[in-house]
Amino acid sequence: MTDPLDTPVLDDHMHLDPDRGRGIDAVEDFHRLGGTHLMVVNKPSWHVLDGLPADEDDFRRVFETTVDVVDRATDVLDGRAWPVLGVHPGLVSHLVDDGRDPDGARDLMQAGIDVAAEYVADGRALALKSGRPHYDVTDAVWDASNDVMRSAFAHGADLDCAVQLHTEGSTDLTEVAEWAEAEGLDRTRVVKHYALGELAGPVPSVMSETDRLEVAAERDDPFLMETDFVDDPDRPGAVLGPKTVPRRVRWLLENGHDEAVRRAHVETPALVYDVDTEATLDRA
C-alpha cells in the first residue's frame, strides 16, 4: 500500500458493480493509493435490471445492490462509504423511447425518487441523486425532467439531506439552486456532479482532472472531488479510474494546495452532507 496521506480522501461520485464490474477490487485500488471515503451512487437502473424499471420494487432492487456493496466497501476502507440513491435523468429517454409519454415517465421516475427517500429516512442512504438530461430533448421531456428534479429537492428539504445532480455542463446553475431553495433545500445541499472547476449555484463536485482542479484550488469556494468511475467492463477506459482522486490529492499537496485539499475532503463534506471525514477515519 502507498503511504497514507495525512488527510481524509473522499471520492464524491463513484459507481460499483459487484456483479458485472470490478466491485470491491476497485475499492481496494482506491484504498491502496490512500483513499479513505466514498460516495457510491447507484448505477443507472437499466444497467442493473434486465430491462427498464416498471415499478417501485424495481428501484428497490437497484438500491439494494448499492447498499450491499457500500457495506462491503466500508469494511475495506480506513474511513467509510455512503450510498447516494436516486434516478438517473437519462431514464426519461429510455422510457419515452419504450412508449411512455413524458408525464408517465416523470411519474415513474418520481416514484423512484420516493423510494430512494425512504432509504435516506431509514438511515440506509446518505443523499439523493437526480437531475436532467445533458443532451437535447423535447420541451415536454425537459419539463418532465425538471419536475423530477424538483421532487428530489422537496424530499431533500424534508429529510435535510443533499441532492447530487446529473445535468448539462455549465458554469452557472443559479436557477437550479433557486429551485432547490424554493422547495426549502439550501443550495449548499445541492451538488453538481461532473463539474468544472467553478460553478455558480450548486456546490461543484469537480472531475479530478488537473486543469479543473487547478481552477477549483485557486478559488475560496467549497468543492468536492470525484472520478465518476463507472465500473463497466465494456467501457474500461470510460471517465476516470478509482486511483485518480488519491493521486490528484497528492498532486495538489505537492503543488502547495493544502488548504484546497482540506476544503474538498473535510470542510465541504461537512457542509454538504453533514459528515465528519476526520472522525470517521481510523488507520489504527
Residue pairs with C-beta under 8 A, 6 or more apart in sequence:
1 31
1 32
2 32
2 33
2 34
2 246
3 34
4 34
4 78
4 283
5 34
5 246
5 249
5 250
5 253
7 249
7 253
7 261
7 262
7 265
7 266
8 36
8 37
8 79
8 265
8 266
8 269
8 277
8 278
8 280
8 281
9 34
9 35
9 36
9 37
9 245
9 246
9 249
9 265
10 35
10 36
10 37
10 38
10 39
10 79
10 224
10 225
10 245
10 264
10 265
10 269
10 277
11 30
11 35
11 37
11 38
11 39
11 225
11 226
11 227
11 229
11 242
11 245
12 39
12 164
12 191
12 193
12 205
12 224
12 225
12 226
12 269
13 39
13 41
13 84
13 164
13 193
13 194
13 205
13 226
13 227
13 228
14 26
14 30
14 38
14 39
14 40
14 41
14 226
14 227
14 228
14 229
14 231
14 242
15 21
15 40
15 41
15 42
15 43
15 228
15 229
15 230
15 231
16 22
16 23
16 24
16 26
16 27
16 40
16 66
16 69
16 70
16 73
16 231
17 23
17 43
17 47
17 48
17 231
17 232
18 24
18 65
18 68
18 69
18 72
19 65
20 231
20 232
20 233
21 230
21 231
21 232
21 233
22 231
22 233
22 242
23 69
23 72
23 231
24 69
24 72
24 73
24 76
26 229
26 231
26 242
27 38
27 72
27 73
27 76
27 77
27 81
27 242
28 76
29 241
29 242
29 243
30 38
30 77
30 242
30 243
30 245
30 246
31 76
31 77
31 78
32 243
33 243
33 246
33 247
34 246
34 249
34 250
35 77
35 242
35 243
35 245
35 246
36 77
36 78
36 79
36 277
36 281
37 77
37 79
37 80
37 81
37 82
37 265
37 269
37 277
37 280
37 281
38 70
38 73
38 77
38 80
38 81
38 82
39 81
39 82
39 84
39 126
39 127
39 164
39 226
39 273
40 66
40 69
40 70
40 73
40 81
40 82
40 83
40 84
41 66
41 84
41 85
41 86
41 129
41 164
41 193
42 48
42 62
42 63
42 65
42 66
42 83
42 84
42 85
42 86
42 129
43 62
43 65
43 66
43 230
43 231
44 88
44 90
44 91
45 52
45 53
45 58
45 59
45 62
45 87
45 88
45 91
45 112
46 52
46 53
46 91
46 94
47 232
48 61
48 62
48 65
49 58
49 61
49 62
52 91
52 94
52 95
52 98
53 59
53 62
53 91
53 108
53 112
54 108
55 108
55 111
56 111
56 112
56 114
56 115
59 87
59 111
59 112
59 115
59 116
60 115
63 83
63 85
63 115
63 116
63 119
63 125
66 83
66 85
67 83
67 85
67 119
67 124
67 125
70 81
70 82
70 83
73 81
74 80
74 81
78 281
78 282
78 283
79 277
79 280
79 281
79 282
80 280
82 125
82 126
82 127
82 273
82 275
83 119
83 124
83 125
83 126
84 125
84 126
84 127
84 128
84 129
84 164
85 116
85 119
85 120
85 125
85 127
85 128
85 129
86 112
86 113
86 116
86 128
86 129
86 130
86 152
86 163
86 164
87 109
87 112
87 113
87 116
87 129
87 130
87 148
88 129
88 131
88 166
89 130
89 131
89 132
89 133
89 134
89 145
89 148
89 149
89 166
89 167
90 133
90 166
91 105
91 109
91 112
92 102
92 105
92 106
92 109
92 133
92 137
92 141
92 144
92 145
92 148
93 133
93 137
93 141
95 104
95 105
95 108
95 109
96 102
96 105
96 141
100 108
101 140
102 138
102 140
102 141
102 143
102 144
103 144
105 141
105 144
106 144
106 145
106 147
106 148
109 144
109 148
110 147
110 148
110 151
113 128
113 130
113 148
113 151
113 152
113 155
114 151
114 155
116 125
116 128
116 129
116 155
117 128
117 155
117 158
117 159
119 125
120 126
120 127
120 128
120 155
120 159
120 161
121 159
126 161
126 162
126 273
126 275
127 156
127 161
127 162
127 163
127 164
127 191
127 273
128 152
128 155
128 156
128 159
128 161
128 162
128 163
128 164
129 152
129 163
129 164
129 165
129 166
129 193
130 148
130 149
130 151
130 152
130 153
130 163
130 164
130 165
130 166
131 145
131 149
131 164
131 165
131 166
131 167
131 193
132 142
132 145
132 146
132 148
132 149
132 165
132 166
132 167
132 168
133 141
133 142
133 145
133 168
134 166
134 167
134 168
134 169
135 168
137 145
146 179
149 165
149 176
149 179
150 179
150 183
152 163
153 163
153 179
153 180
153 183
153 184
153 185
153 190
154 183
154 184
154 185
155 161
155 163
156 162
156 163
156 180
156 183
156 185
156 189
156 190
157 180
157 183
157 184
157 185
158 184
160 189
160 274
161 189
161 273
162 189
162 190
162 191
162 272
162 273
163 180
163 185
163 189
163 190
163 191
164 191
164 193
164 205
165 173
165 176
165 190
165 191
165 192
165 193
165 202
166 193
166 194
167 173
167 176
167 192
169 194
169 196
170 192
170 199
171 196
171 198
171 199
171 200
172 199
172 200
172 201
173 192
173 199
173 200
173 201
173 202
174 200
174 201
175 201
176 190
176 201
176 202
177 187
177 190
177 201
177 202
178 187
178 201
180 186
180 187
180 189
180 190
180 202
181 187
187 201
187 202
187 203
188 203
188 222
188 271
188 272
189 272
190 201
190 202
190 203
191 202
191 203
191 204
191 205
191 224
191 272
192 199
192 201
192 202
192 203
192 204
192 205
193 205
193 226
193 228
194 205
194 207
194 226
194 228
195 204
195 205
195 206
195 207
195 212
195 223
196 204
196 206
196 207
196 212
196 215
197 204
197 206
197 211
197 212
197 213
197 214
197 215
197 216
197 217
197 219
197 223
198 204
198 215
198 216
198 219
198 221
203 222
203 223
203 224
203 268
203 271
203 272
204 216
204 221
204 223
204 224
205 223
205 224
205 225
205 226
206 212
206 213
206 216
206 223
206 224
206 225
206 226
206 264
207 226
207 227
207 228
207 239
207 240
208 225
208 226
208 227
208 240
208 244
208 245
208 248
209 240
210 248
210 251
213 225
213 248
213 251
213 252
216 223
216 260
216 264
217 252
217 257
217 260
218 260
222 263
222 267
222 268
222 271
222 272
223 260
223 263
223 264
223 268
224 264
224 268
224 269
224 272
225 245
225 248
225 249
225 264
225 265
226 245
227 239
227 240
227 241
227 242
227 244
227 245
228 239
228 240
229 239
229 240
229 241
229 242
229 244
230 238
230 239
232 238
249 261
249 265
252 258
252 260
252 261
253 261
265 277
266 277
266 278
269 275
269 277
270 276
270 277
